Amino acid sequence: MPTKKAWILSYLHVPTDPPQRRLQAAVAAVAMLGMVTAFAVAPDSLPESIGLEALVQPLPTAAVTLAGNDGLFLHEDRVRRSDTVASLLNRLGVDDPEALEFIRNDTSARPVARQMRPGKTVSASTDAHGRLASLHFPLNGQGDRVLLIQRGKAGFDAVEQVALPERQVVLMSGEIQSSLYAATDAAGIPDAIANQLAEIFAGEIDFHRDLRKGDRFAITYEVYRQRGEIVRPGRILAAEFTNAGQTLTAVHFAGSDGTGGYYDPQGKSLRKAFLRSPIEFSRVTSGFSKARFHPVLQEWRAHRGVDYGAPVGTRVRATGDGVVEFVGRQGGYGNLVVLRHAGGFATAYGHLSAFASGLRKGARVGQNELIGLVGQTGLASGPHLHYEFRVGNVQVNPMSVALPEAPPLDAQRLAEFRGEAKNAAAHLELARLSTNVAVE
């Protein structure tokens, strides 16, 4: 029978003659036997390469088991594709024929067998002998509803109930390489949070053309978890965005009156009276110009607006609060919406394929509210939105006009806000140094 040393060398398929081979085998043997040492001898020449073969077999994640103060053990695991009720209960530490019988046959417990969706997180509490005390089973398509199976004095019962998710605050940061969504995807940030980030700074940053490679952001935001899984994102609590060397900071604040908004550290509102763009993340295909060659009319004429190229059906939003002054078809504009705003401002949205439901003359619309869909009606060579910003009935360049601001916080609310801003600054400092940190 070969010695342990010979067995190791044979296992590695390493010849024992050349000195360098012996050194390699010795190192490998020591590693395999769990010993640690240092070698002061180096081979005279570089060793020949040794072929290695790796065998990788994925192993399922083990169930999590925690002991509670009540003498019960909490087990948690995910449903697997090949699971049955029995196999799932077995991994959850349940050794209870009575519980298995109830779950298999009782009408109220049928969702367990019928909704064994792979990846679903299920938890159970048992005593030290595996007798089931309770089982939490999330229901398909029921939002935050779970089926709770509990042992009572007369046996088991199953009831549906709402499992309130737990709020958690997450700190994240990222860097722009190509686009905002690419950066947030790389950081694992939900799209809903990315949308909020763009909306918060929409009055200061045009996300169509202003982003630069190397721009950075840091955010703190809410998520809601249920049994360890994120069930929905919440809102951004604080954000910082560095664009072209300029850093903007936003802090969410809701006063005692319940109204909330985003403010800079000095309490100045970041909400402009108008958004820079009526379409989220599109491209400008034709800018404001006194002389542009019209692609349809084939002549030079002024272009008193900005064209945003986008597919037919893309959502068009009101850039500010206003009242519908016109909705219908008008000459080269095709399907057109004109909104009248306070302060003598108006905005126009042309070439639409459809209007928002219920939109009519005299109706009030809010900033960011849907008013129509991108189309190709009127004098349009392709699908796009023609957008105009008018001051005193005169079209001005919406990309460069100074937009009016929302009012700042008053003195009383400003005092409340300063405490929020101080905490936000500390969290953003941590977010800059982190990629994914939960603080609550």
TORKOL-4160 file (C-alpha; in steps of 0.2 Angstrom, whole numbers, padded with zeros to 4 digits, m for minus):
440
<pt num="1" X="0000" Y="0000" Z="0000"/>
<pt num="2" X="0008" Y="0017" Z="m0005"/>
<pt num="3" X="0013" Y="0029" Z="0009"/>
<pt num="4" X="0003" Y="0045" Z="0012"/>
<pt num="5" X="0017" Y="0055" Z="0003"/>
<pt num="6" X="0017" Y="0043" Z="m0012"/>
<pt num="7" X="m0002" Y="0044" Z="m0013"/>
<pt num="8" X="m0002" Y="0063" Z="m0013"/>
<pt num="9" X="0011" Y="0063" Z="m0027"/>
<pt num="10" X="0002" Y="0050" Z="m0037"/>
<pt num="11" X="m0015" Y="0059" Z="m0035"/>
<pt num="12" X="m0006" Y="0075" Z="m0042"/>
<pt num="13" X="0002" Y="0065" Z="m0056"/>
<pt num="14" X="0019" Y="0073" Z="m0053"/>
<pt num="15" X="0034" Y="0063" Z="m0057"/>
<pt num="16" X="0047" Y="0062" Z="m0042"/>
<pt num="17" X="0063" Y="0064" Z="m0052"/>
<pt num="18" X="0067" Y="0082" Z="m0056"/>
<pt num="19" X="0070" Y="0093" Z="m0040"/>
<pt num="20" X="0058" Y="0106" Z="m0046"/>
<pt num="21" X="0044" Y="0093" Z="m0047"/>
<pt num="22" X="0048" Y="0087" Z="m0030"/>
<pt num="23" X="0047" Y="0105" Z="m0023"/>
<pt num="24" X="0030" Y="0107" Z="m0031"/>
<pt num="25" X="0024" Y="0091" Z="m0024"/>
<pt num="26" X="0030" Y="0095" Z="m0007"/>
<pt num="27" X="0021" Y="0112" Z="m0007"/>
<pt num="28" X="0005" Y="0104" Z="m0013"/>
<pt num="29" X="0006" Y="0090" Z="0000"/>
<pt num="30" X="0009" Y="0102" Z="0014"/>
<pt num="31" X="m0006" Y="0112" Z="0008"/>
<pt num="32" X="m0017" Y="0096" Z="0007"/>
<pt num="33" X="m0012" Y="0091" Z="0025"/>
<pt num="34" X="m0017" Y="0107" Z="0032"/>
<pt num="35" X="0001" Y="0112" Z="0037"/>
<pt num="36" X="0010" Y="0129" Z="0036"/>
<pt num="37" X="0028" Y="0131" Z="0033"/>
<pt num="38" X="0041" Y="0142" Z="0023"/>
<pt num="39" X="0053" Y="0136" Z="0010"/>
<pt num="40" X="0070" Y="0145" Z="0007"/>
<pt num="41" X="0074" Y="0134" Z="m0008"/>
<pt num="42" X="0070" Y="0140" Z="m0025"/>
<pt num="43" X="0071" Y="0129" Z="m0041"/>
<pt num="44" X="0086" Y="0133" Z="m0053"/>
<pt num="45" X="0074" Y="0135" Z="m0067"/>
<pt num="46" X="0056" Y="0138" Z="m0070"/>
<pt num="47" X="0045" Y="0123" Z="m0068"/>
<pt num="48" X="0035" Y="0115" Z="m0082"/>
<pt num="49" X="0016" Y="0119" Z="m0081"/>
<pt num="50" X="0006" Y="0106" Z="m0072"/>
<pt num="51" X="m0011" Y="0102" Z="m0079"/>
<pt num="52" X="m0025" Y="0104" Z="m0067"/>
<pt num="53" X="m0043" Y="0099" Z="m0068"/>
<pt num="54" X="m0057" Y="0107" Z="m0057"/>
<pt num="55" X="m0073" Y="0099" Z="m0054"/>
<pt num="56" X="m0087" Y="0111" Z="m0048"/>
<pt num="57" X="m0103" Y="0105" Z="m0042"/>
<pt num="58" X="m0116" Y="0118" Z="m0036"/>
<pt num="59" X="m0123" Y="0115" Z="m0019"/>
<pt num="60" X="m0140" Y="0122" Z="m0013"/>
<pt num="61" X="m0139" Y="0136" Z="0000"/>
<pt num="62" X="m0142" Y="0129" Z="0017"/>
<pt num="63" X="m0158" Y="0134" Z="0027"/>
<pt num="64" X="m0155" Y="0147" Z="0040"/>
<pt num="65" X="m0159" Y="0142" Z="0057"/>
<pt num="66" X="m0160" Y="0153" Z="0073"/>
<pt num="67" X="m0164" Y="0149" Z="0090"/>
<pt num="68" X="m0176" Y="0161" Z="0099"/>
<pt num="69" X="m0179" Y="0165" Z="0117"/>
<pt num="70" X="m0196" Y="0155" Z="0117"/>
<pt num="71" X="m0187" Y="0139" Z="0115"/>
<pt num="72" X="m0192" Y="0138" Z="0096"/>
<pt num="73" X="m0181" Y="0137" Z="0082"/>
<pt num="74" X="m0184" Y="0148" Z="0066"/>
<pt num="75" X="m0179" Y="0140" Z="0050"/>
<pt num="76" X="m0179" Y="0149" Z="0033"/>
<pt num="77" X="m0176" Y="0142" Z="0015"/>
<pt num="78" X="m0181" Y="0145" Z="m0003"/>
<pt num="79" X="m0193" Y="0134" Z="m0013"/>
<pt num="80" X="m0183" Y="0124" Z="m0026"/>
<pt num="81" X="m0189" Y="0118" Z="m0043"/>
<pt num="82" X="m0191" Y="0100" Z="m0038"/>
<pt num="83" X="m0198" Y="0103" Z="m0021"/>
<pt num="84" X="m0213" Y="0094" Z="m0014"/>
<pt num="85" X="m0222" Y="0099" Z="0002"/>
<pt num="86" X="m0213" Y="0085" Z="0011"/>
<pt num="87" X="m0195" Y="0090" Z="0005"/>
<pt num="88" X="m0198" Y="0108" Z="0009"/>
<pt num="89" X="m0204" Y="0104" Z="0027"/>
<pt num="90" X="m0189" Y="0093" Z="0029"/>
<pt num="91" X="m0177" Y="0107" Z="0024"/>
<pt num="92" X="m0186" Y="0118" Z="0036"/>
<pt num="93" X="m0182" Y="0106" Z="0051"/>
<pt num="94" X="m0200" Y="0100" Z="0052"/>
<pt num="95" X="m0202" Y="0082" Z="0058"/>
<pt num="96" X="m0221" Y="0082" Z="0061"/>
<pt num="97" X="m0233" Y="0070" Z="0052"/>
<pt num="98" X="m0248" Y="0079" Z="0059"/>
<pt num="99" X="m0242" Y="0095" Z="0051"/>
<pt num="100" X="m0238" Y="0087" Z="0035"/>
<pt num="101" X="m0255" Y="0079" Z="0034"/>
<pt num="102" X="m0264" Y="0096" Z="0038"/>
<pt num="103" X="m0254" Y="0105" Z="0024"/>
<pt num="104" X="m0258" Y="0092" Z="0011"/>
<pt num="105" X="m0276" Y="0089" Z="0015"/>
<pt num="106" X="m0284" Y="0104" Z="0023"/>
<pt num="107" X="m0293" Y="0116" Z="0011"/>
<pt num="108" X="m0287" Y="0131" Z="0020"/>
<pt num="109" X="m0269" Y="0125" Z="0018"/>
<pt num="110" X="m0270" Y="0121" Z="m0001"/>
<pt num="111" X="m0260" Y="0136" Z="m0007"/>
<pt num="112" X="m0244" Y="0129" Z="0000"/>
<pt num="113" X="m0245" Y="0114" Z="m0012"/>
<pt num="114" X="m0252" Y="0124" Z="m0026"/>
<pt num="115" X="m0240" Y="0139" Z="m0025"/>
<pt num="116" X="m0223" Y="0131" Z="m0024"/>
<pt num="117" X="m0214" Y="0144" Z="m0034"/>
<pt num="118" X="m0195" Y="0142" Z="m0035"/>
<pt num="119" X="m0186" Y="0156" Z="m0026"/>
<pt num="120" X="m0200" Y="0160" Z="m0014"/>
<pt num="121" X="m0194" Y="0162" Z="0004"/>
<pt num="122" X="m0203" Y="0151" Z="0017"/>
<pt num="123" X="m0200" Y="0151" Z="0036"/>
<pt num="124" X="m0206" Y="0139" Z="0049"/>
<pt num="125" X="m0203" Y="0139" Z="0068"/>
<pt num="126" X="m0202" Y="0122" Z="0077"/>
<pt num="127" X="m0198" Y="0115" Z="0094"/>
<pt num="128" X="m0182" Y="0105" Z="0097"/>
<pt num="129" X="m0190" Y="0089" Z="0091"/>
<pt num="130" X="m0196" Y="0096" Z="0075"/>
<pt num="131" X="m0214" Y="0099" Z="0079"/>
<pt num="132" X="m0221" Y="0113" Z="0069"/>
<pt num="133" X="m0227" Y="0129" Z="0078"/>
<pt num="134" X="m0230" Y="0140" Z="0064"/>
<pt num="135" X="m0226" Y="0142" Z="0045"/>
<pt num="136" X="m0226" Y="0158" Z="0035"/>
<pt num="137" X="m0229" Y="0155" Z="0016"/>
<pt num="138" X="m0230" Y="0170" Z="0004"/>
<pt num="139" X="m0245" Y="0170" Z="m0008"/>
<pt num="140" X="m0243" Y="0172" Z="m0026"/>
<pt num="141" X="m0249" Y="0189" Z="m0033"/>
<pt num="142" X="m0255" Y="0194" Z="m0016"/>
<pt num="143" X="m0243" Y="0208" Z="m0013"/>
<pt num="144" X="m0239" Y="0208" Z="0006"/>
<pt num="145" X="m0251" Y="0194" Z="0010"/>
<pt num="146" X="m0245" Y="0177" Z="0018"/>
<pt num="147" X="m0253" Y="0161" Z="0023"/>
<pt num="148" X="m0250" Y="0158" Z="0042"/>
<pt num="149" X="m0251" Y="0140" Z="0048"/>
<pt num="150" X="m0251" Y="0139" Z="0067"/>
<pt num="151" X="m0253" Y="0125" Z="0080"/>
<pt num="152" X="m0267" Y="0128" Z="0092"/>
<pt num="153" X="m0274" Y="0118" Z="0106"/>
<pt num="154" X="m0286" Y="0109" Z="0094"/>
<pt num="155" X="m0274" Y="0107" Z="0081"/>
<pt num="156" X="m0268" Y="0117" Z="0066"/>
<pt num="157" X="m0277" Y="0131" Z="0057"/>
<pt num="158" X="m0272" Y="0142" Z="0042"/>
<pt num="159" X="m0277" Y="0160" Z="0039"/>
<pt num="160" X="m0272" Y="0173" Z="0027"/>
<pt num="161" X="m0265" Y="0189" Z="0034"/>
<pt num="162" X="m0255" Y="0205" Z="0029"/>
<pt num="163" X="m0237" Y="0204" Z="0033"/>
<pt num="164" X="m0231" Y="0222" Z="0035"/>
<pt num="165" X="m0214" Y="0224" Z="0027"/>
<pt num="166" X="m0200" Y="0232" Z="0037"/>
<pt num="167" X="m0192" Y="0248" Z="0032"/>
<pt num="168" X="m0174" Y="0249" Z="0029"/>
<pt num="169" X="m0162" Y="0263" Z="0023"/>
<pt num="170" X="m0149" Y="0259" Z="0011"/>
<pt num="171" X="m0134" Y="0269" Z="0006"/>
<pt num="172" X="m0127" Y="0268" Z="m0012"/>
<pt num="173" X="m0115" Y="0277" Z="m0024"/>
<pt num="174" X="m0110" Y="0275" Z="m0042"/>
<pt num="175" X="m0101" Y="0283" Z="m0056"/>
<pt num="176" X="m0107" Y="0287" Z="m0074"/>
<pt num="177" X="m0098" Y="0278" Z="m0088"/>
<pt num="178" X="m0111" Y="0278" Z="m0101"/>
<pt num="179" X="m0129" Y="0282" Z="m0094"/>
<pt num="180" X="m0138" Y="0284" Z="m0078"/>
<pt num="181" X="m0147" Y="0268" Z="m0079"/>
<pt num="182" X="m0131" Y="0258" Z="m0084"/>
<pt num="183" X="m0123" Y="0266" Z="m0068"/>
<pt num="184" X="m0138" Y="0262" Z="m0057"/>
<pt num="185" X="m0139" Y="0244" Z="m0064"/>
<pt num="186" X="m0121" Y="0241" Z="m0060"/>
<pt num="187" X="m0123" Y="0247" Z="m0042"/>
<pt num="188" X="m0139" Y="0236" Z="m0040"/>
<pt num="189" X="m0151" Y="0251" Z="m0038"/>
<pt num="190" X="m0169" Y="0248" Z="m0042"/>
<pt num="191" X="m0175" Y="0257" Z="m0058"/>
<pt num="192" X="m0189" Y="0266" Z="m0047"/>
<pt num="193" X="m0175" Y="0274" Z="m0037"/>
<pt num="194" X="m0165" Y="0279" Z="m0053"/>
<pt num="195" X="m0181" Y="0287" Z="m0060"/>
<pt num="196" X="m0183" Y="0297" Z="m0043"/>
<pt num="197" X="m0165" Y="0302" Z="m0044"/>
<pt num="198" X="m0167" Y="0310" Z="m0062"/>
<pt num="199" X="m0183" Y="0318" Z="m0056"/>
<pt num="200" X="m0175" Y="0326" Z="m0041"/>
<pt num="201" X="m0162" Y="0335" Z="m0051"/>
<pt num="202" X="m0172" Y="0337" Z="m0067"/>
<pt num="203" X="m0173" Y="0356" Z="m0065"/>
<pt num="204" X="m0154" Y="0358" Z="m0064"/>
<pt num="205" X="m0147" Y="0343" Z="m0075"/>
<pt num="206" X="m0153" Y="0339" Z="m0092"/>
<pt num="207" X="m0151" Y="0320" Z="m0092"/>
<pt num="208" X="m0152" Y="0320" Z="m0111"/>
<pt num="209" X="m0136" Y="0330" Z="m0114"/>
<pt num="210" X="m0128" Y="0335" Z="m0098"/>
<pt num="211" X="m0121" Y="0319" Z="m0091"/>
<pt num="212" X="m0102" Y="0316" Z="m0092"/>
<pt num="213" X="m0092" Y="0301" Z="m0090"/>
<pt num="214" X="m0085" Y="0301" Z="m0072"/>
<pt num="215" X="m0100" Y="0310" Z="m0065"/>
<pt num="216" X="m0104" Y="0303" Z="m0048"/>
<pt num="217" X="m0119" Y="0301" Z="m0037"/>
<pt num="218" X="m0122" Y="0295" Z="m0019"/>
<pt num="219" X="m0140" Y="0292" Z="m0012"/>
<pt num="220" X="m0149" Y="0286" Z="0003"/>
<pt num="221" X="m0166" Y="0278" Z="0000"/>
<pt num="222" X="m0179" Y="0267" Z="0008"/>
<pt num="223" X="m0183" Y="0249" Z="0004"/>
<pt num="224" X="m0196" Y="0238" Z="0012"/>
<pt num="225" X="m0192" Y="0220" Z="0016"/>
<pt num="226" X="m0202" Y="0205" Z="0020"/>
<pt num="227" X="m0194" Y="0190" Z="0027"/>
<pt num="228" X="m0177" Y="0196" Z="0020"/>
<pt num="229" X="m0183" Y="0200" Z="0003"/>
<pt num="230" X="m0186" Y="0217" Z="m0005"/>
<pt num="231" X="m0204" Y="0219" Z="m0009"/>
<pt num="232" X="m0204" Y="0237" Z="m0015"/>
<pt num="233" X="m0192" Y="0252" Z="m0015"/>
<pt num="234" X="m0197" Y="0267" Z="m0006"/>
<pt num="235" X="m0192" Y="0285" Z="m0009"/>
<pt num="236" X="m0175" Y="0294" Z="m0009"/>
<pt num="237" X="m0171" Y="0302" Z="0007"/>
<pt num="238" X="m0155" Y="0312" Z="0002"/>
<pt num="239" X="m0145" Y="0312" Z="m0014"/>
<pt num="240" X="m0129" Y="0320" Z="m0021"/>
<pt num="241" X="m0125" Y="0322" Z="m0039"/>
<pt num="242" X="m0108" Y="0328" Z="m0046"/>
<pt num="243" X="m0110" Y="0334" Z="m0064"/>
<pt num="244" X="m0096" Y="0342" Z="m0074"/>
<pt num="245" X="m0088" Y="0346" Z="m0057"/>
<pt num="246" X="m0103" Y="0354" Z="m0049"/>
<pt num="247" X="m0110" Y="0345" Z="m0034"/>
<pt num="248" X="m0129" Y="0346" Z="m0031"/>
<pt num="249" X="m0137" Y="0340" Z="m0015"/>
<pt num="250" X="m0155" Y="0336" Z="m0011"/>
<pt num="251" X="m0163" Y="0332" Z="0005"/>
<pt num="252" X="m0181" Y="0326" Z="0007"/>
<pt num="253" X="m0191" Y="0335" Z="0020"/>
<pt num="254" X="m0209" Y="0334" Z="0025"/>
<pt num="255" X="m0215" Y="0346" Z="0038"/>
<pt num="256" X="m0229" Y="0344" Z="0051"/>
<pt num="257" X="m0242" Y="0349" Z="0037"/>
<pt num="258" X="m0238" Y="0333" Z="0028"/>
<pt num="259" X="m0232" Y="0340" Z="0012"/>
<pt num="260" X="m0215" Y="0335" Z="0006"/>
<pt num="261" X="m0201" Y="0340" Z="m0006"/>
<pt num="262" X="m0183" Y="0341" Z="m0010"/>
<pt num="263" X="m0172" Y="0355" Z="m0004"/>
<pt num="264" X="m0154" Y="0360" Z="m0004"/>
<pt num="265" X="m0144" Y="0361" Z="0012"/>
<pt num="266" X="m0149" Y="0379" Z="0014"/>
<pt num="267" X="m0168" Y="0375" Z="0013"/>
<pt num="268" X="m0170" Y="0381" Z="m0005"/>
<pt num="269" X="m0182" Y="0370" Z="m0015"/>
<pt num="270" X="m0175" Y="0360" Z="m0029"/>
<pt num="271" X="m0192" Y="0359" Z="m0038"/>
<pt num="272" X="m0193" Y="0371" Z="m0052"/>
<pt num="273" X="m0209" Y="0378" Z="m0058"/>
<pt num="274" X="m0205" Y="0369" Z="m0075"/>
<pt num="275" X="m0195" Y="0353" Z="m0079"/>
<pt num="276" X="m0182" Y="0355" Z="m0093"/>
<pt num="277" X="m0189" Y="0341" Z="m0103"/>
<pt num="278" X="m0206" Y="0334" Z="m0107"/>
<pt num="279" X="m0199" Y="0316" Z="m0110"/>
<pt num="280" X="m0189" Y="0305" Z="m0099"/>
<pt num="281" X="m0172" Y="0301" Z="m0107"/>
<pt num="282" X="m0174" Y="0305" Z="m0125"/>
<pt num="283" X="m0162" Y="0314" Z="m0137"/>
<pt num="284" X="m0164" Y="0331" Z="m0145"/>
<pt num="285" X="m0165" Y="0329" Z="m0164"/>
<pt num="286" X="m0167" Y="0347" Z="m0168"/>
<pt num="287" X="m0164" Y="0362" Z="m0157"/>
<pt num="288" X="m0171" Y="0380" Z="m0156"/>
<pt num="289" X="m0165" Y="0390" Z="m0171"/>
<pt num="290" X="m0169" Y="0405" Z="m0181"/>
<pt num="291" X="m0165" Y="0396" Z="m0197"/>
<pt num="292" X="m0167" Y="0377" Z="m0200"/>
<pt num="293" X="m0170" Y="0367" Z="m0216"/>
<pt num="294" X="m0187" Y="0360" Z="m0214"/>
<pt num="295" X="m0186" Y="0341" Z="m0218"/>
<pt num="296" X="m0204" Y="0341" Z="m0225"/>
<pt num="297" X="m0207" Y="0358" Z="m0233"/>
<pt num="298" X="m0189" Y="0358" Z="m0240"/>
<pt num="299" X="m0186" Y="0376" Z="m0236"/>
<pt num="300" X="m0176" Y="0386" Z="m0223"/>
<pt num="301" X="m0187" Y="0393" Z="m0209"/>
<pt num="302" X="m0186" Y="0397" Z="m0190"/>
<pt num="303" X="m0188" Y="0382" Z="m0178"/>
<pt num="304" X="m0196" Y="0390" Z="m0162"/>
<pt num="305" X="m0195" Y="0374" Z="m0152"/>
<pt num="306" X="m0185" Y="0359" Z="m0148"/>
<pt num="307" X="m0188" Y="0342" Z="m0156"/>
<pt num="308" X="m0186" Y="0326" Z="m0145"/>
<pt num="309" X="m0184" Y="0310" Z="m0155"/>
<pt num="310" X="m0193" Y="0295" Z="m0147"/>
<pt num="311" X="m0204" Y="0280" Z="m0153"/>
<pt num="312" X="m0222" Y="0282" Z="m0156"/>
<pt num="313" X="m0232" Y="0280" Z="m0139"/>
<pt num="314" X="m0218" Y="0287" Z="m0128"/>
<pt num="315" X="m0226" Y="0296" Z="m0113"/>
<pt num="316" X="m0226" Y="0315" Z="m0114"/>
<pt num="317" X="m0228" Y="0324" Z="m0097"/>
<pt num="318" X="m0233" Y="0342" Z="m0093"/>
<pt num="319" X="m0217" Y="0352" Z="m0088"/>
<pt num="320" X="m0226" Y="0363" Z="m0076"/>
<pt num="321" X="m0243" Y="0365" Z="m0067"/>
<pt num="322" X="m0256" Y="0373" Z="m0078"/>
<pt num="323" X="m0272" Y="0373" Z="m0087"/>
<pt num="324" X="m0276" Y="0366" Z="m0104"/>
<pt num="325" X="m0278" Y="0380" Z="m0116"/>
<pt num="326" X="m0279" Y="0370" Z="m0132"/>
<pt num="327" X="m0281" Y="0351" Z="m0136"/>
<pt num="328" X="m0284" Y="0346" Z="m0154"/>
<pt num="329" X="m0277" Y="0346" Z="m0171"/>
<pt num="330" X="m0268" Y="0362" Z="m0177"/>
<pt num="331" X="m0260" Y="0364" Z="m0194"/>
<pt num="332" X="m0242" Y="0358" Z="m0195"/>
<pt num="333" X="m0242" Y="0354" Z="m0177"/>
<pt num="334" X="m0253" Y="0339" Z="m0179"/>
<pt num="335" X="m0261" Y="0334" Z="m0163"/>
<pt num="336" X="m0257" Y="0348" Z="m0151"/>
<pt num="337" X="m0258" Y="0352" Z="m0132"/>
<pt num="338" X="m0255" Y="0370" Z="m0126"/>
<pt num="339" X="m0254" Y="0373" Z="m0107"/>
<pt num="340" X="m0256" Y="0390" Z="m0099"/>
<pt num="341" X="m0246" Y="0392" Z="m0083"/>
<pt num="342" X="m0245" Y="0406" Z="m0070"/>
<pt num="343" X="m0234" Y="0421" Z="m0073"/>
<pt num="344" X="m0238" Y="0423" Z="m0091"/>
<pt num="345" X="m0229" Y="0406" Z="m0097"/>
<pt num="346" X="m0236" Y="0393" Z="m0109"/>
<pt num="347" X="m0230" Y="0377" Z="m0116"/>
<pt num="348" X="m0234" Y="0368" Z="m0132"/>
<pt num="349" X="m0233" Y="0349" Z="m0136"/>
<pt num="350" X="m0235" Y="0345" Z="m0155"/>
<pt num="351" X="m0236" Y="0329" Z="m0167"/>
<pt num="352" X="m0244" Y="0319" Z="m0153"/>
<pt num="353" X="m0251" Y="0302" Z="m0158"/>
<pt num="354" X="m0264" Y="0302" Z="m0144"/>
<pt num="355" X="m0270" Y="0313" Z="m0130"/>
<pt num="356" X="m0271" Y="0308" Z="m0111"/>
<pt num="357" X="m0288" Y="0301" Z="m0106"/>
<pt num="358" X="m0300" Y="0315" Z="m0100"/>
<pt num="359" X="m0289" Y="0329" Z="m0106"/>
<pt num="360" X="m0300" Y="0344" Z="m0112"/>
<pt num="361" X="m0299" Y="0363" Z="m0113"/>
<pt num="362" X="m0300" Y="0371" Z="m0095"/>
<pt num="363" X="m0294" Y="0355" Z="m0086"/>
<pt num="364" X="m0280" Y="0357" Z="m0073"/>
<pt num="365" X="m0264" Y="0347" Z="m0075"/>
<pt num="366" X="m0250" Y="0345" Z="m0063"/>
<pt num="367" X="m0231" Y="0345" Z="m0066"/>
<pt num="368" X="m0225" Y="0328" Z="m0073"/>
<pt num="369" X="m0243" Y="0322" Z="m0077"/>
<pt num="370" X="m0246" Y="0313" Z="m0093"/>
<pt num="371" X="m0254" Y="0323" Z="m0107"/>
<pt num="372" X="m0251" Y="0313" Z="m0122"/>
<pt num="373" X="m0240" Y="0301" Z="m0132"/>
<pt num="374" X="m0227" Y="0304" Z="m0145"/>
<pt num="375" X="m0232" Y="0303" Z="m0163"/>
<pt num="376" X="m0229" Y="0309" Z="m0181"/>
<pt num="377" X="m0245" Y="0319" Z="m0185"/>
<pt num="378" X="m0244" Y="0335" Z="m0194"/>
<pt num="379" X="m0228" Y="0341" Z="m0204"/>
<pt num="380" X="m0216" Y="0328" Z="m0196"/>
<pt num="381" X="m0204" Y="0317" Z="m0205"/>
<pt num="382" X="m0203" Y="0304" Z="m0191"/>
<pt num="383" X="m0209" Y="0301" Z="m0174"/>
<pt num="384" X="m0204" Y="0315" Z="m0162"/>
<pt num="385" X="m0211" Y="0328" Z="m0150"/>
<pt num="386" X="m0211" Y="0346" Z="m0154"/>
<pt num="387" X="m0210" Y="0356" Z="m0138"/>
<pt num="388" X="m0211" Y="0375" Z="m0136"/>
<pt num="389" X="m0209" Y="0386" Z="m0121"/>
<pt num="390" X="m0218" Y="0403" Z="m0123"/>
<pt num="391" X="m0215" Y="0419" Z="m0112"/>
<pt num="392" X="m0229" Y="0431" Z="m0116"/>
<pt num="393" X="m0234" Y="0422" Z="m0131"/>
<pt num="394" X="m0216" Y="0423" Z="m0138"/>
<pt num="395" X="m0207" Y="0406" Z="m0141"/>
<pt num="396" X="m0190" Y="0406" Z="m0131"/>
<pt num="397" X="m0177" Y="0392" Z="m0131"/>
<pt num="398" X="m0182" Y="0380" Z="m0117"/>
<pt num="399" X="m0165" Y="0373" Z="m0115"/>
<pt num="400" X="m0157" Y="0389" Z="m0110"/>
<pt num="401" X="m0171" Y="0400" Z="m0102"/>
<pt num="402" X="m0170" Y="0403" Z="m0084"/>
<pt num="403" X="m0184" Y="0393" Z="m0076"/>
<pt num="404" X="m0193" Y="0401" Z="m0061"/>
<pt num="405" X="m0191" Y="0392" Z="m0044"/>
<pt num="406" X="m0203" Y="0385" Z="m0031"/>
<pt num="407" X="m0204" Y="0395" Z="m0015"/>
<pt num="408" X="m0191" Y="0391" Z="m0001"/>
<pt num="409" X="m0195" Y="0385" Z="0016"/>
<pt num="410" X="m0201" Y="0398" Z="0028"/>
<pt num="411" X="m0192" Y="0402" Z="0044"/>
<pt num="412" X="m0202" Y="0390" Z="0055"/>
<pt num="413" X="m0200" Y="0375" Z="0044"/>
<pt num="414" X="m0182" Y="0379" Z="0040"/>
<pt num="415" X="m0178" Y="0376" Z="0058"/>
<pt num="416" X="m0185" Y="0359" Z="0057"/>
<pt num="417" X="m0177" Y="0355" Z="0041"/>
<pt num="418" X="m0159" Y="0359" Z="0048"/>
<pt num="419" X="m0159" Y="0343" Z="0059"/>
<pt num="420" X="m0164" Y="0333" Z="0044"/>
<pt num="421" X="m0151" Y="0340" Z="0033"/>
<pt num="422" X="m0137" Y="0337" Z="0046"/>
<pt num="423" X="m0142" Y="0318" Z="0047"/>
<pt num="424" X="m0143" Y="0317" Z="0028"/>
<pt num="425" X="m0125" Y="0325" Z="0026"/>
<pt num="426" X="m0118" Y="0311" Z="0038"/>
<pt num="427" X="m0127" Y="0297" Z="0028"/>
<pt num="428" X="m0121" Y="0304" Z="0011"/>
<pt num="429" X="m0104" Y="0304" Z="0018"/>
<pt num="430" X="m0105" Y="0286" Z="0022"/>
<pt num="431" X="m0113" Y="0282" Z="0005"/>
<pt num="432" X="m0098" Y="0290" Z="m0005"/>
<pt num="433" X="m0087" Y="0277" Z="0004"/>
<pt num="434" X="m0099" Y="0262" Z="0001"/>
<pt num="435" X="m0107" Y="0252" Z="m0012"/>
<pt num="436" X="m0122" Y="0244" Z="m0002"/>
<pt num="437" X="m0124" Y="0248" Z="0016"/>
<pt num="438" X="m0140" Y="0246" Z="0026"/>
<pt num="439" X="m0141" Y="0258" Z="0041"/>
<pt num="440" X="m0158" Y="0254" Z="0048"/>
